[in-house]
Amino acid sequence: MRFWLEDENKRGMQIVVYDPDNKEYVKGHTLSSNNYRVLLETKPTQEGTCTIKIVSDDGSGGWDYGFNSAVRAY
């Protein structure tokens, strides 16, 4: 599985992926050092539906943040 996040406004965001049991599975953070982009590649440990949350660093919920995201399971 691949999870991608691009923080267009360069403010800092996290992508957090939860497994089917709603436990945190993997996460990434946009920073200046990664050009405000995150690509996570991982192999699922169990079948089922994952939940993905995108969270702004300032806790505002990112309502005025611009971002792009994509998920691919293969």
PDB file of N, CA, C, O and CB in Angstrom:
ATOM      1  N   MET A   1       0.853  -1.168   0.000  1.00  0.00           N
ATOM      2  CA  MET A   1       0.000   0.000   0.000  1.00  0.00           C
ATOM      3  C   MET A   1       0.897   1.228   0.000  1.00  0.00           C
ATOM      4  O   MET A   1       1.977   1.238   0.590  1.00  0.00           O
ATOM      5  CB  MET A   1      -0.969  -0.001   1.221  1.00  0.00           C
ATOM      6  N   ARG A   2       0.418   2.259  -0.676  1.00  0.00           N
ATOM      7  CA  ARG A   2       1.127   3.533  -0.712  1.00  0.00           C
ATOM      8  C   ARG A   2       0.188   4.643  -0.265  1.00  0.00           C
ATOM      9  O   ARG A   2      -0.979   4.688  -0.655  1.00  0.00           O
ATOM     10  CB  ARG A   2       1.682   3.823  -2.131  1.00  0.00           C
ATOM     11  N   PHE A   3       0.716   5.529   0.555  1.00  0.00           N
ATOM     12  CA  PHE A   3      -0.021   6.689   1.049  1.00  0.00           C
ATOM     13  C   PHE A   3       0.829   7.912   0.749  1.00  0.00           C
ATOM     14  O   PHE A   3       2.016   7.939   1.073  1.00  0.00           O
ATOM     15  CB  PHE A   3      -0.346   6.571   2.592  1.00  0.00           C
ATOM     16  N   TRP A   4       0.238   8.911   0.141  1.00  0.00           N
ATOM     17  CA  TRP A   4       0.983  10.109  -0.254  1.00  0.00           C
ATOM     18  C   TRP A   4       0.254  11.348   0.229  1.00  0.00           C
ATOM     19  O   TRP A   4      -0.972  11.426   0.151  1.00  0.00           O
ATOM     20  CB  TRP A   4       1.178  10.162  -1.788  1.00  0.00           C
ATOM     21  N   LEU A   5       1.015  12.323   0.732  1.00  0.00           N
ATOM     22  CA  LEU A   5       0.469  13.592   1.194  1.00  0.00           C
ATOM     23  C   LEU A   5       1.391  14.713   0.758  1.00  0.00           C
ATOM     24  O   LEU A   5       2.604  14.639   0.958  1.00  0.00           O
ATOM     25  CB  LEU A   5       0.284  13.598   2.731  1.00  0.00           C
ATOM     26  N   GLU A   6       0.821  15.752   0.161  1.00  0.00           N
ATOM     27  CA  GLU A   6       1.555  16.957  -0.214  1.00  0.00           C
ATOM     28  C   GLU A   6       0.876  18.141   0.454  1.00  0.00           C
ATOM     29  O   GLU A   6      -0.319  18.368   0.270  1.00  0.00           O
ATOM     30  CB  GLU A   6       1.611  17.140  -1.772  1.00  0.00           C
ATOM     31  N   ASP A   7       1.636  18.884   1.222  1.00  0.00           N
ATOM     32  CA  ASP A   7       1.172  20.052   1.965  1.00  0.00           C
ATOM     33  C   ASP A   7       1.419  21.291   1.105  1.00  0.00           C
ATOM     34  O   ASP A   7       2.527  21.829   1.099  1.00  0.00           O
ATOM     35  CB  ASP A   7       1.896  20.171   3.355  1.00  0.00           C
ATOM     36  N   GLU A   8       0.409  21.742   0.389  1.00  0.00           N
ATOM     37  CA  GLU A   8       0.563  22.853  -0.560  1.00  0.00           C
ATOM     38  C   GLU A   8       0.947  24.164   0.121  1.00  0.00           C
ATOM     39  O   GLU A   8       1.699  24.953  -0.451  1.00  0.00           O
ATOM     40  CB  GLU A   8      -0.724  23.049  -1.335  1.00  0.00           C
ATOM     41  N   ASN A   9       0.449  24.410   1.325  1.00  0.00           N
ATOM     42  CA  ASN A   9       0.708  25.676   2.011  1.00  0.00           C
ATOM     43  C   ASN A   9       1.970  25.646   2.867  1.00  0.00           C
ATOM     44  O   ASN A   9       2.347  26.656   3.460  1.00  0.00           O
ATOM     45  CB  ASN A   9      -0.470  26.036   2.873  1.00  0.00           C
ATOM     46  N   LYS A  10       2.622  24.483   2.931  1.00  0.00           N
ATOM     47  CA  LYS A  10       3.875  24.322   3.662  1.00  0.00           C
ATOM     48  C   LYS A  10       3.754  24.755   5.125  1.00  0.00           C
ATOM     49  O   LYS A  10       4.574  25.524   5.626  1.00  0.00           O
ATOM     50  CB  LYS A  10       4.974  25.116   2.982  1.00  0.00           C
ATOM     51  N   ARG A  11       2.722  24.251   5.797  1.00  0.00           N
ATOM     52  CA  ARG A  11       2.490  24.594   7.202  1.00  0.00           C
ATOM     53  C   ARG A  11       2.797  23.445   8.150  1.00  0.00           C
ATOM     54  O   ARG A  11       2.953  23.667   9.350  1.00  0.00           O
ATOM     55  CB  ARG A  11       1.063  25.029   7.393  1.00  0.00           C
ATOM     56  N   GLY A  12       2.886  22.245   7.647  1.00  0.00           N
ATOM     57  CA  GLY A  12       3.127  21.075   8.477  1.00  0.00           C
ATOM     58  C   GLY A  12       1.854  20.293   8.718  1.00  0.00           C
ATOM     59  O   GLY A  12       0.902  20.807   9.306  1.00  0.00           O
ATOM     60  N   MET A  13       1.834  19.063   8.268  1.00  0.00           N
ATOM     61  CA  MET A  13       0.678  18.183   8.419  1.00  0.00           C
ATOM     62  C   MET A  13       1.162  16.759   8.644  1.00  0.00           C
ATOM     63  O   MET A  13       2.304  16.422   8.332  1.00  0.00           O
ATOM     64  CB  MET A  13      -0.251  18.259   7.175  1.00  0.00           C
ATOM     65  N   GLN A  14       0.283  15.930   9.189  1.00  0.00           N
ATOM     66  CA  GLN A  14       0.567  14.515   9.360  1.00  0.00           C
ATOM     67  C   GLN A  14      -0.476  13.697   8.620  1.00  0.00           C
ATOM     68  O   GLN A  14      -1.639  14.085   8.512  1.00  0.00           O
ATOM     69  CB  GLN A  14       0.600  14.135  10.854  1.00  0.00           C
ATOM     70  N   ILE A  15      -0.032  12.560   8.116  1.00  0.00           N
ATOM     71  CA  ILE A  15      -0.956  11.558   7.611  1.00  0.00           C
ATOM     72  C   ILE A  15      -0.818  10.371   8.558  1.00  0.00           C
ATOM     73  O   ILE A  15       0.285   9.871   8.780  1.00  0.00           O
ATOM     74  CB  ILE A  15      -0.654  11.161   6.092  1.00  0.00           C
ATOM     75  N   VAL A  16      -1.930   9.928   9.107  1.00  0.00           N
ATOM     76  CA  VAL A  16      -1.943   8.831  10.074  1.00  0.00           C
ATOM     77  C   VAL A  16      -2.868   7.746   9.533  1.00  0.00           C
ATOM     78  O   VAL A  16      -4.014   8.017   9.176  1.00  0.00           O
ATOM     79  CB  VAL A  16      -2.407   9.320  11.499  1.00  0.00           C
ATOM     80  N   VAL A  17      -2.362   6.519   9.476  1.00  0.00           N
ATOM     81  CA  VAL A  17      -3.128   5.397   8.959  1.00  0.00           C
ATOM     82  C   VAL A  17      -3.406   4.440  10.120  1.00  0.00           C
ATOM     83  O   VAL A  17      -2.501   4.067  10.866  1.00  0.00           O
ATOM     84  CB  VAL A  17      -2.366   4.674   7.791  1.00  0.00           C
ATOM     85  N   TYR A  18      -4.668   4.053  10.255  1.00  0.00           N
ATOM     86  CA  TYR A  18      -5.101   3.125  11.295  1.00  0.00           C
ATOM     87  C   TYR A  18      -5.477   1.793  10.654  1.00  0.00           C
ATOM     88  O   TYR A  18      -6.073   1.765   9.577  1.00  0.00           O
ATOM     89  CB  TYR A  18      -6.297   3.707  12.099  1.00  0.00           C
ATOM     90  N   ASP A  19      -5.130   0.697  11.311  1.00  0.00           N
ATOM     91  CA  ASP A  19      -5.454  -0.627  10.788  1.00  0.00           C
ATOM     92  C   ASP A  19      -6.932  -0.945  11.037  1.00  0.00           C
ATOM     93  O   ASP A  19      -7.632  -0.147  11.661  1.00  0.00           O
ATOM     94  CB  ASP A  19      -4.549  -1.706  11.438  1.00  0.00           C
ATOM     95  N   PRO A  20      -7.419  -2.099  10.559  1.00  0.00           N
ATOM     96  CA  PRO A  20      -8.835  -2.439  10.736  1.00  0.00           C
ATOM     97  C   PRO A  20      -9.289  -2.510  12.200  1.00  0.00           C
ATOM     98  O   PRO A  20     -10.485  -2.420  12.480  1.00  0.00           O
ATOM     99  CB  PRO A  20      -9.111  -3.756  10.076  1.00  0.00           C
ATOM    100  N   ASP A  21      -8.343  -2.670  13.135  1.00  0.00           N
ATOM    101  CA  ASP A  21      -8.676  -2.675  14.560  1.00  0.00           C
ATOM    102  C   ASP A  21      -8.623  -1.272  15.168  1.00  0.00           C
ATOM    103  O   ASP A  21      -8.725  -1.114  16.384  1.00  0.00           O
ATOM    104  CB  ASP A  21      -7.727  -3.600  15.314  1.00  0.00           C
ATOM    105  N   ASN A  22      -8.462  -0.258  14.320  1.00  0.00           N
ATOM    106  CA  ASN A  22      -8.386   1.153  14.710  1.00  0.00           C
ATOM    107  C   ASN A  22      -7.154   1.467  15.563  1.00  0.00           C
ATOM    108  O   ASN A  22      -7.187   2.360  16.410  1.00  0.00           O
ATOM    109  CB  ASN A  22      -9.639   1.543  15.470  1.00  0.00           C
ATOM    110  N   LYS A  23      -6.067   0.723  15.331  1.00  0.00           N
ATOM    111  CA  LYS A  23      -4.792   0.998  15.983  1.00  0.00           C
ATOM    112  C   LYS A  23      -3.891   1.711  14.986  1.00  0.00           C
ATOM    113  O   LYS A  23      -3.893   1.389  13.798  1.00  0.00           O
ATOM    114  CB  LYS A  23      -4.124  -0.313  16.508  1.00  0.00           C
ATOM    115  N   GLU A  24      -3.116   2.688  15.477  1.00  0.00           N
ATOM    116  CA  GLU A  24      -2.210   3.410  14.595  1.00  0.00           C
ATOM    117  C   GLU A  24      -1.241   2.426  13.951  1.00  0.00           C
ATOM    118  O   GLU A  24      -0.574   1.646  14.630  1.00  0.00           O
ATOM    119  CB  GLU A  24      -1.442   4.511  15.370  1.00  0.00           C
ATOM    120  N   TYR A  25      -1.184   2.484  12.626  1.00  0.00           N
ATOM    121  CA  TYR A  25      -0.397   1.526  11.864  1.00  0.00           C
ATOM    122  C   TYR A  25       0.889   2.156  11.327  1.00  0.00           C
ATOM    123  O   TYR A  25       1.977   1.602  11.487  1.00  0.00           O
ATOM    124  CB  TYR A  25      -1.225   0.966  10.713  1.00  0.00           C
ATOM    125  N   VAL A  26       0.749   3.311  10.695  1.00  0.00           N
ATOM    126  CA  VAL A  26       1.893   4.011  10.126  1.00  0.00           C
ATOM    127  C   VAL A  26       1.529   5.494  10.029  1.00  0.00           C
ATOM    128  O   VAL A  26       0.358   5.847   9.892  1.00  0.00           O
ATOM    129  CB  VAL A  26       2.288   3.422   8.719  1.00  0.00           C
ATOM    130  N   LYS A  27       2.557   6.366  10.103  1.00  0.00           N
ATOM    131  CA  LYS A  27       2.280   7.796   9.944  1.00  0.00           C
ATOM    132  C   LYS A  27       3.499   8.497   9.360  1.00  0.00           C
ATOM    133  O   LYS A  27       4.620   7.993   9.421  1.00  0.00           O
ATOM    134  CB  LYS A  27       1.885   8.437  11.299  1.00  0.00           C
ATOM    135  N   GLY A  28       3.253   9.657   8.801  1.00  0.00           N
ATOM    136  CA  GLY A  28       4.303  10.477   8.233  1.00  0.00           C
ATOM    137  C   GLY A  28       3.990  11.937   8.466  1.00  0.00           C
ATOM    138  O   GLY A  28       2.848  12.300   8.746  1.00  0.00           O
ATOM    139  N   HIS A  29       5.017  12.782   8.350  1.00  0.00           N
ATOM    140  CA  HIS A  29       4.890  14.193   8.684  1.00  0.00           C
ATOM    141  C   HIS A  29       5.531  15.043   7.595  1.00  0.00           C
ATOM    142  O   HIS A  29       6.644  14.749   7.159  1.00  0.00           O
ATOM    143  CB  HIS A  29       5.531  14.492  10.053  1.00  0.00           C
ATOM    144  N   THR A  30       4.846  16.089   7.153  1.00  0.00           N
ATOM    145  CA  THR A  30       5.424  16.993   6.162  1.00  0.00           C
ATOM    146  C   THR A  30       6.309  18.015   6.873  1.00  0.00           C
ATOM    147  O   THR A  30       5.905  18.629   7.860  1.00  0.00           O
ATOM    148  CB  THR A  30       4.308  17.705   5.339  1.00  0.00           C
ATOM    149  N   LEU A  31       7.510  18.183   6.356  1.00  0.00           N
ATOM    150  CA  LEU A  31       8.501  19.101   6.906  1.00  0.00           C
ATOM    151  C   LEU A  31       9.239  19.784   5.765  1.00  0.00           C
ATOM    152  O   LEU A  31       9.154  19.353   4.615  1.00  0.00           O
ATOM    153  CB  LEU A  31       9.493  18.358   7.836  1.00  0.00           C
ATOM    154  N   SER A  32       9.964  20.848   6.086  1.00  0.00           N
ATOM    155  CA  SER A  32      10.766  21.493   5.052  1.00  0.00           C
ATOM    156  C   SER A  32      11.825  20.528   4.518  1.00  0.00           C
ATOM    157  O   SER A  32      12.176  20.593   3.339  1.00  0.00           O
ATOM    158  CB  SER A  32      11.433  22.769   5.604  1.00  0.00           C
ATOM    159  N   SER A  33      12.338  19.634   5.365  1.00  0.00           N
ATOM    160  CA  SER A  33      13.379  18.696   4.947  1.00  0.00           C
ATOM    161  C   SER A  33      12.894  17.663   3.924  1.00  0.00           C
ATOM    162  O   SER A  33      13.708  17.098   3.194  1.00  0.00           O
ATOM    163  CB  SER A  33      13.924  17.982   6.154  1.00  0.00           C
ATOM    164  N   ASN A  34      11.581  17.409   3.859  1.00  0.00           N
ATOM    165  CA  ASN A  34      11.056  16.493   2.837  1.00  0.00           C
ATOM    166  C   ASN A  34      10.198  17.242   1.818  1.00  0.00           C
ATOM    167  O   ASN A  34       9.342  16.659   1.151  1.00  0.00           O
ATOM    168  CB  ASN A  34      10.233  15.370   3.495  1.00  0.00           C
ATOM    169  N   ASN A  35      10.452  18.558   1.714  1.00  0.00           N
ATOM    170  CA  ASN A  35       9.756  19.424   0.757  1.00  0.00           C
ATOM    171  C   ASN A  35       8.240  19.375   0.960  1.00  0.00           C
ATOM    172  O   ASN A  35       7.473  19.517   0.007  1.00  0.00           O
ATOM    173  CB  ASN A  35      10.105  19.014  -0.680  1.00  0.00           C
ATOM    174  N   TYR A  36       7.821  19.173   2.201  1.00  0.00           N
ATOM    175  CA  TYR A  36       6.407  19.132   2.583  1.00  0.00           C
ATOM    176  C   TYR A  36       5.626  18.063   1.822  1.00  0.00           C
ATOM    177  O   TYR A  36       4.471  18.258   1.442  1.00  0.00           O
ATOM    178  CB  TYR A  36       5.770  20.488   2.351  1.00  0.00           C
ATOM    179  N   ARG A  37       6.300  16.919   1.611  1.00  0.00           N
ATOM    180  CA  ARG A  37       5.663  15.762   0.967  1.00  0.00           C
ATOM    181  C   ARG A  37       6.032  14.495   1.730  1.00  0.00           C
ATOM    182  O   ARG A  37       7.144  14.365   2.242  1.00  0.00           O
ATOM    183  CB  ARG A  37       6.091  15.645  -0.531  1.00  0.00           C
ATOM    184  N   VAL A  38       5.101  13.581   1.796  1.00  0.00           N
ATOM    185  CA  VAL A  38       5.334  12.300   2.464  1.00  0.00           C
ATOM    186  C   VAL A  38       4.842  11.184   1.551  1.00  0.00           C
ATOM    187  O   VAL A  38       3.747  11.266   0.995  1.00  0.00           O
ATOM    188  CB  VAL A  38       4.617  12.244   3.856  1.00  0.00           C
ATOM    189  N   LEU A  39       5.643  10.157   1.401  1.00  0.00           N
ATOM    190  CA  LEU A  39       5.245   8.934   0.715  1.00  0.00           C
ATOM    191  C   LEU A  39       5.527   7.780   1.661  1.00  0.00           C
ATOM    192  O   LEU A  39       6.678   7.534   2.023  1.00  0.00           O
ATOM    193  CB  LEU A  39       6.001   8.757  -0.654  1.00  0.00           C
ATOM    194  N   LEU A  40       4.490   7.079   2.056  1.00  0.00           N
ATOM    195  CA  LEU A  40       4.624   5.909   2.919  1.00  0.00           C
ATOM    196  C   LEU A  40       4.333   4.665   2.089  1.00  0.00           C
ATOM    197  O   LEU A  40       3.321   4.608   1.389  1.00  0.00           O
ATOM    198  CB  LEU A  40       3.665   5.998   4.155  1.00  0.00           C
ATOM    199  N   GLU A  41       5.194   3.691   2.161  1.00  0.00           N
ATOM    200  CA  GLU A  41       4.972   2.419   1.480  1.00  0.00           C
ATOM    201  C   GLU A  41       5.064   1.323   2.533  1.00  0.00           C
ATOM    202  O   GLU A  41       6.053   1.232   3.260  1.00  0.00           O
ATOM    203  CB  GLU A  41       6.012   2.190   0.315  1.00  0.00           C
ATOM    204  N   THR A  42       4.036   0.498   2.611  1.00  0.00           N
ATOM    205  CA  THR A  42       3.985  -0.527   3.642  1.00  0.00           C
ATOM    206  C   THR A  42       3.181  -1.721   3.168  1.00  0.00           C
ATOM    207  O   THR A  42       2.381  -1.618   2.239  1.00  0.00           O
ATOM    208  CB  THR A  42       3.389   0.033   4.929  1.00  0.00           C
ATOM    209  N   LYS A  43       3.396  -2.834   3.803  1.00  0.00           N
ATOM    210  CA  LYS A  43       2.643  -4.047   3.507  1.00  0.00           C
ATOM    211  C   LYS A  43       1.630  -4.259   4.632  1.00  0.00           C
ATOM    212  O   LYS A  43       2.012  -4.271   5.802  1.00  0.00           O
ATOM    213  CB  LYS A  43       3.595  -5.291   3.353  1.00  0.00           C
ATOM    214  N   PRO A  44       0.361  -4.423   4.305  1.00  0.00           N
ATOM    215  CA  PRO A  44      -0.655  -4.627   5.346  1.00  0.00           C
ATOM    216  C   PRO A  44      -0.361  -5.877   6.165  1.00  0.00           C
ATOM    217  O   PRO A  44       0.154  -6.864   5.640  1.00  0.00           O
ATOM    218  CB  PRO A  44      -2.051  -4.731   4.719  1.00  0.00           C
ATOM    219  N   THR A  45      -0.688  -5.828   7.445  1.00  0.00           N
ATOM    220  CA  THR A  45      -0.494  -6.975   8.323  1.00  0.00           C
ATOM    221  C   THR A  45      -1.769  -7.793   8.477  1.00  0.00           C
ATOM    222  O   THR A  45      -1.742  -8.904   9.006  1.00  0.00           O
ATOM    223  CB  THR A  45      -0.011  -6.513   9.682  1.00  0.00           C
ATOM    224  N   GLN A  46      -2.897  -7.232   8.007  1.00  0.00           N
ATOM    225  CA  GLN A  46      -4.165  -7.954   8.066  1.00  0.00           C
ATOM    226  C   GLN A  46      -5.115  -7.404   7.016  1.00  0.00           C
ATOM    227  O   GLN A  46      -4.956  -6.277   6.545  1.00  0.00           O
ATOM    228  CB  GLN A  46      -4.795  -7.852   9.474  1.00  0.00           C
ATOM    229  N   GLU A  47      -6.103  -8.212   6.654  1.00  0.00           N
ATOM    230  CA  GLU A  47      -7.107  -7.763   5.696  1.00  0.00           C
ATOM    231  C   GLU A  47      -8.128  -6.886   6.395  1.00  0.00           C
ATOM    232  O   GLU A  47      -8.356  -7.009   7.599  1.00  0.00           O
ATOM    233  CB  GLU A  47      -7.797  -8.960   5.020  1.00  0.00           C
ATOM    234  N   GLY A  48      -8.745  -5.991   5.617  1.00  0.00           N
ATOM    235  CA  GLY A  48      -9.790  -5.142   6.158  1.00  0.00           C
ATOM    236  C   GLY A  48      -9.650  -3.720   5.676  1.00  0.00           C
ATOM    237  O   GLY A  48      -8.849  -3.426   4.789  1.00  0.00           O
ATOM    238  N   THR A  49     -10.428  -2.844   6.260  1.00  0.00           N
ATOM    239  CA  THR A  49     -10.471  -1.446   5.869  1.00  0.00           C
ATOM    240  C   THR A  49      -9.609  -0.606   6.799  1.00  0.00           C
ATOM    241  O   THR A  49      -9.741  -0.679   8.021  1.00  0.00           O
ATOM    242  CB  THR A  49     -11.912  -0.932   5.868  1.00  0.00           C
ATOM    243  N   CYS A  50      -8.731   0.186   6.211  1.00  0.00           N
ATOM    244  CA  CYS A  50      -7.892   1.113   6.975  1.00  0.00           C
ATOM    245  C   CYS A  50      -8.575   2.478   7.015  1.00  0.00           C
ATOM    246  O   CYS A  50      -9.327   2.830   6.106  1.00  0.00           O
ATOM    247  CB  CYS A  50      -6.460   1.225   6.352  1.00  0.00           C
ATOM    248  N   THR A  51      -8.314   3.232   8.057  1.00  0.00           N
ATOM    249  CA  THR A  51      -8.792   4.610   8.177  1.00  0.00           C
ATOM    250  C   THR A  51      -7.595   5.537   8.056  1.00  0.00           C
ATOM    251  O   THR A  51      -6.538   5.273   8.630  1.00  0.00           O
ATOM    252  CB  THR A  51      -9.549   4.840   9.530  1.00  0.00           C
ATOM    253  N   ILE A  52      -7.759   6.618   7.314  1.00  0.00           N
ATOM    254  CA  ILE A  52      -6.675   7.576   7.103  1.00  0.00           C
ATOM    255  C   ILE A  52      -7.133   8.934   7.607  1.00  0.00           C
ATOM    256  O   ILE A  52      -8.220   9.399   7.267  1.00  0.00           O
ATOM    257  CB  ILE A  52      -6.260   7.647   5.598  1.00  0.00           C
ATOM    258  N   LYS A  53      -6.292   9.569   8.422  1.00  0.00           N
ATOM    259  CA  LYS A  53      -6.576  10.918   8.902  1.00  0.00           C
ATOM    260  C   LYS A  53      -5.438  11.838   8.489  1.00  0.00           C
ATOM    261  O   LYS A  53      -4.266  11.471   8.561  1.00  0.00           O
ATOM    262  CB  LYS A  53      -6.769  10.938  10.446  1.00  0.00           C
ATOM    263  N   ILE A  54      -5.803  13.036   8.054  1.00  0.00           N
ATOM    264  CA  ILE A  54      -4.825  14.067   7.753  1.00  0.00           C
ATOM    265  C   ILE A  54      -5.042  15.171   8.774  1.00  0.00           C
ATOM    266  O   ILE A  54      -6.140  15.715   8.893  1.00  0.00           O
ATOM    267  CB  ILE A  54      -4.959  14.601   6.269  1.00  0.00           C
ATOM    268  N   VAL A  55      -3.977  15.497   9.516  1.00  0.00           N
ATOM    269  CA  VAL A  55      -4.078  16.384  10.665  1.00  0.00           C
ATOM    270  C   VAL A  55      -3.085  17.534  10.503  1.00  0.00           C
ATOM    271  O   VAL A  55      -1.920  17.308  10.176  1.00  0.00           O
ATOM    272  CB  VAL A  55      -3.818  15.610  11.986  1.00  0.00           C
ATOM    273  N   SER A  56      -3.547  18.772  10.732  1.00  0.00           N
ATOM    274  CA  SER A  56      -2.650  19.925  10.676  1.00  0.00           C
ATOM    275  C   SER A  56      -1.868  20.046  11.976  1.00  0.00           C
ATOM    276  O   SER A  56      -2.368  19.683  13.040  1.00  0.00           O
ATOM    277  CB  SER A  56      -3.442  21.220  10.403  1.00  0.00           C
ATOM    278  N   ASP A  57      -0.637  20.557  11.893  1.00  0.00           N
ATOM    279  CA  ASP A  57       0.206  20.706  13.083  1.00  0.00           C
ATOM    280  C   ASP A  57      -0.367  21.675  14.109  1.00  0.00           C
ATOM    281  O   ASP A  57      -0.179  21.488  15.311  1.00  0.00           O
ATOM    282  CB  ASP A  57       1.579  21.168  12.679  1.00  0.00           C
ATOM    283  N   ASP A  58      -1.065  22.707  13.645  1.00  0.00           N
ATOM    284  CA  ASP A  58      -1.545  23.725  14.588  1.00  0.00           C
ATOM    285  C   ASP A  58      -2.871  23.359  15.251  1.00  0.00           C
ATOM    286  O   ASP A  58      -3.399  24.130  16.053  1.00  0.00           O
ATOM    287  CB  ASP A  58      -1.696  25.044  13.876  1.00  0.00           C
ATOM    288  N   GLY A  59      -3.410  22.181  14.917  1.00  0.00           N
ATOM    289  CA  GLY A  59      -4.637  21.725  15.553  1.00  0.00           C
ATOM    290  C   GLY A  59      -5.907  22.366  15.036  1.00  0.00           C
ATOM    291  O   GLY A  59      -6.983  22.132  15.588  1.00  0.00           O
ATOM    292  N   SER A  60      -5.808  23.179  13.979  1.00  0.00           N
ATOM    293  CA  SER A  60      -6.990  23.853  13.441  1.00  0.00           C
ATOM    294  C   SER A  60      -7.871  22.915  12.624  1.00  0.00           C
ATOM    295  O   SER A  60      -8.985  23.274  12.243  1.00  0.00           O
ATOM    296  CB  SER A  60      -6.570  25.030  12.585  1.00  0.00           C
ATOM    297  N   GLY A  61      -7.380  21.745  12.365  1.00  0.00           N
ATOM    298  CA  GLY A  61      -8.120  20.822  11.505  1.00  0.00           C
ATOM    299  C   GLY A  61      -7.813  21.052  10.040  1.00  0.00           C
ATOM    300  O   GLY A  61      -8.279  20.311   9.175  1.00  0.00           O
ATOM    301  N   GLY A  62      -7.032  22.075   9.766  1.00  0.00           N
ATOM    302  CA  GLY A  62      -6.586  22.326   8.413  1.00  0.00           C
ATOM    303  C   GLY A  62      -7.670  22.813   7.471  1.00  0.00           C
ATOM    304  O   GLY A  62      -7.570  22.618   6.260  1.00  0.00           O
ATOM    305  N   TRP A  63      -8.693  23.437   8.001  1.00  0.00           N
ATOM    306  CA  TRP A  63      -9.822  23.812   7.147  1.00  0.00           C
ATOM    307  C   TRP A  63      -9.407  24.752   6.029  1.00  0.00           C
ATOM    308  O   TRP A  63     -10.011  24.740   4.957  1.00  0.00           O
ATOM    309  CB  TRP A  63     -10.912  24.459   7.977  1.00  0.00           C
ATOM    310  N   ASP A  64      -8.370  25.578   6.265  1.00  0.00           N
ATOM    311  CA  ASP A  64      -7.911  26.471   5.196  1.00  0.00           C
ATOM    312  C   ASP A  64      -6.577  26.011   4.611  1.00  0.00           C
ATOM    313  O   ASP A  64      -5.896  26.784   3.937  1.00  0.00           O
ATOM    314  CB  ASP A  64      -7.780  27.901   5.722  1.00  0.00           C
ATOM    315  N   TYR A  65      -6.207  24.773   4.863  1.00  0.00           N
ATOM    316  CA  TYR A  65      -4.973  24.218   4.313  1.00  0.00           C
ATOM    317  C   TYR A  65      -5.253  23.622   2.945  1.00  0.00           C
ATOM    318  O   TYR A  65      -6.308  23.033   2.709  1.00  0.00           O
ATOM    319  CB  TYR A  65      -4.373  23.152   5.261  1.00  0.00           C
ATOM    320  N   GLY A  66      -4.298  23.783   2.056  1.00  0.00           N
ATOM    321  CA  GLY A  66      -4.377  23.106   0.769  1.00  0.00           C
ATOM    322  C   GLY A  66      -3.508  21.864   0.813  1.00  0.00           C
ATOM    323  O   GLY A  66      -2.348  21.934   1.220  1.00  0.00           O
ATOM    324  N   PHE A  67      -4.046  20.738   0.404  1.00  0.00           N
ATOM    325  CA  PHE A  67      -3.240  19.526   0.359  1.00  0.00           C
ATOM    326  C   PHE A  67      -3.746  18.607  -0.735  1.00  0.00           C
ATOM    327  O   PHE A  67      -4.890  18.701  -1.180  1.00  0.00           O
ATOM    328  CB  PHE A  67      -3.258  18.808   1.714  1.00  0.00           C
ATOM    329  N   ASN A  68      -2.862  17.718  -1.156  1.00  0.00           N
ATOM    330  CA  ASN A  68      -3.193  16.659  -2.092  1.00  0.00           C
ATOM    331  C   ASN A  68      -2.861  15.352  -1.415  1.00  0.00           C
ATOM    332  O   ASN A  68      -1.879  15.258  -0.678  1.00  0.00           O
ATOM    333  CB  ASN A  68      -2.430  16.815  -3.446  1.00  0.00           C
ATOM    334  N   SER A  69      -3.671  14.350  -1.659  1.00  0.00           N
ATOM    335  CA  SER A  69      -3.399  13.041  -1.075  1.00  0.00           C
ATOM    336  C   SER A  69      -3.814  11.952  -2.060  1.00  0.00           C
ATOM    337  O   SER A  69      -4.648  12.160  -2.942  1.00  0.00           O
ATOM    338  CB  SER A  69      -4.142  12.871   0.280  1.00  0.00           C
ATOM    339  N   ALA A  70      -3.204  10.790  -1.878  1.00  0.00           N
ATOM    340  CA  ALA A  70      -3.543   9.643  -2.708  1.00  0.00           C
ATOM    341  C   ALA A  70      -3.234   8.380  -1.928  1.00  0.00           C
ATOM    342  O   ALA A  70      -2.329   8.353  -1.094  1.00  0.00           O
ATOM    343  CB  ALA A  70      -2.772   9.669  -4.058  1.00  0.00           C
ATOM    344  N   VAL A  71      -3.997   7.334  -2.212  1.00  0.00           N
ATOM    345  CA  VAL A  71      -3.800   6.027  -1.598  1.00  0.00           C
ATOM    346  C   VAL A  71      -3.885   4.990  -2.706  1.00  0.00           C
ATOM    347  O   VAL A  71      -4.738   5.074  -3.590  1.00  0.00           O
ATOM    348  CB  VAL A  71      -4.857   5.749  -0.467  1.00  0.00           C
ATOM    349  N   ARG A  72      -2.991   4.013  -2.648  1.00  0.00           N
ATOM    350  CA  ARG A  72      -3.023   2.954  -3.646  1.00  0.00           C
ATOM    351  C   ARG A  72      -2.755   1.622  -2.952  1.00  0.00           C
ATOM    352  O   ARG A  72      -1.766   1.471  -2.235  1.00  0.00           O
ATOM    353  CB  ARG A  72      -1.982   3.215  -4.779  1.00  0.00           C
ATOM    354  N   ALA A  73      -3.627   0.682  -3.169  1.00  0.00           N
ATOM    355  CA  ALA A  73      -3.421  -0.681  -2.674  1.00  0.00           C
ATOM    356  C   ALA A  73      -3.165  -1.562  -3.888  1.00  0.00           C
ATOM    357  O   ALA A  73      -3.889  -1.485  -4.881  1.00  0.00           O
ATOM    358  CB  ALA A  73      -4.661  -1.199  -1.834  1.00  0.00           C
ATOM    359  N   TYR A  74      -2.162  -2.378  -3.810  1.00  0.00           N
ATOM    360  CA  TYR A  74      -1.816  -3.251  -4.939  1.00  0.00           C
ATOM    361  C   TYR A  74      -1.344  -4.585  -4.448  1.00  0.00           C
ATOM    362  O   TYR A  74      -1.008  -5.455  -5.251  1.00  0.00           O
ATOM    363  CB  TYR A  74      -0.746  -2.615  -5.817  1.00  0.00           C
TER     364      TYR A  74
END
